[in-house]
Amino acid sequence: MVRLDASLYSETFKKVMMGFLKRYPGVSNILLFFVMLIILLGAAEIFFRINGKYSTFNEKYGKPYHSLFESDRKNWYHIYEPHQVTSQALKEYSYSLLANNEGLLDKDFIIAKKPHAFRIMVIGDSFVQGMGAVADSSLPKQLETILRSHFGADADIEVWNCGIGNSDPFFEYRLFADRLLKYQPDYVIEVVNFTDISDVMLRGGFKRFNADSSVTYNQPPWFEPLYAKSYLVRSVVHDVFRYNWQFLRPRQEMEARKNSEKMIAGVLSDFETLCSASHIPFLVAFHPGKNETEEKADYSMQSLISYCNAAHIPNFDIRRCMISAGDTGSKAAALYWPIDQHCNRYGYQVFAQCLSAPVAQYLDSLKGQNSPQNYHPKSFSKGE
């Protein structure tokens, strides 16, 4: 039996390669070029990963890349599993919450209600759900506390938290029309913010809802699998080809944004029509993101506010209320988490204080009373 000598084969390979490179000297330069190129590309990849400039929201918190074009929902309803415990464990905060019978972060909903109870549903995304705060510090629950304080301890006012993170007005309309309308609310508030415009740009409108109860978003670009794996590819995509985080170039982004705003305006009209047909007062509440609290800052909600005013859809601008109360600049920034940029409990309290004004005015009108002259967001201290 012949025994193979590895060292003999290694020496033979070296001799063959050396002879080849002497015969074709230009090849060695090409090989050297590619070796150096691979080293440089690898170094650039490591640099961009350490720098974190191109990390997605999930990756900033140590989670894997998740495509914005991929739905993680099994059906039309953007909710948690009923009675599921969901944990929010990020760098800035950590807590656990329990979903109710409808997969929302509140107590179990029941259809029956007391004769004189007043049931308010606040519907929206993570800012309504209360991302960044524990359950009793969410916008709906702080609104409930403020209204009960205003109308007295005996006031039977319920404010239901019907917000769900990462949803948008189309998911919220579907949820309300199919699953929440049966609870016969006395007042419905749909909360809209800058993330809704981006979400609808990525997901589209009602066409996302397939006949088999599944959900399909708009299609991602062909290069997204490479983008997901390589930070170097991300630098080329963003800095060379000037794509944004939704993989749109500047001119495409402007057109997509206008189309998104048009679709959201349509679904807000659908919301108002549905509530009107059921004799339920409806209010759209707009609120600013952290970077929109400066009085001179561009405000992504302005065109939708103008639409609602023209279409006579009742609406309330929390940003204007914040500015009138002096919550701008560094004072307003303190209401949001620095990295996550959701509100902290004081931010949700300011939102609730502002939103309580139009709701209290409506409730006062039911009692045949004028809204109290001293009822103003400033009259509620942050210590309450």
C-alpha angles and dihedrals in degrees: 000000000000114000116217116229110211093195091055092054091046092054091046091051091050092051092049093049093047091050091049093050092048090052093045106029094171091066092065090058091051092049091048090050093053093045091052091045092053091048092050093047090049091050091049091050091052092047094052092047092051092044091053094204093131098040116127122231091264093048093052086065096046095262125130124263113281121193114238087215094058121090116217092191122103095210145008094289117085097211142115123259109277111271091003117152109230123193127208106198112165134143094269102039143007132196143131128236135190122228118223132226090289095047093255128123100255140078117296112288120234128188097220116083138175117272095250099032119123114213120201123186118202110197127188147093134296092314088062094039086056103243105188097031139066120261100269091049096057121116094257095047094047089048089054091051092049094048093048090049091050097047098036137263092284094058107118097213120152122191111192121207104227096162123122127188119252094012126125137200093281094054088043094051090050091048093049097044096046105032114012105041089075089069090069101228119201094213133017126202119190111197118207131185143165094282091063091065092053092044094054090046088059100037106032124217133284092330089079090074108088124204091246090060093255125123127232124188129201115292120266121230118273093251097057094101089058090044091053093054104038131053088192090060088050091055090053092046094051105030102033104031093028098228116160126222090281090053093250128133118227096267092043090049093055092051093044091049093052090048091049092051090050092052093047090050088054095051091047087056089049089051092051092047093050092049092045091053088054092044092244119143110238131202131183113210119197122198135183130243120234093271093049100061096090110099092231096042121113109263117212092201097059098094092049091048089052090049093051091049092051092046092046092239108154109247142165128204112217090188093062089049091051092050093049089051091050096251098143137115117005091354091059093042089060088064092065133061107254097229105023092039094207115125124272119222092278091051091053089047091056090048090050093047091053095044092048091069100070092036093052090046090055092047090049090053090057089057092049091247131128116243107265113263092228095051103115133132089249090063091071115075123216089241093070 
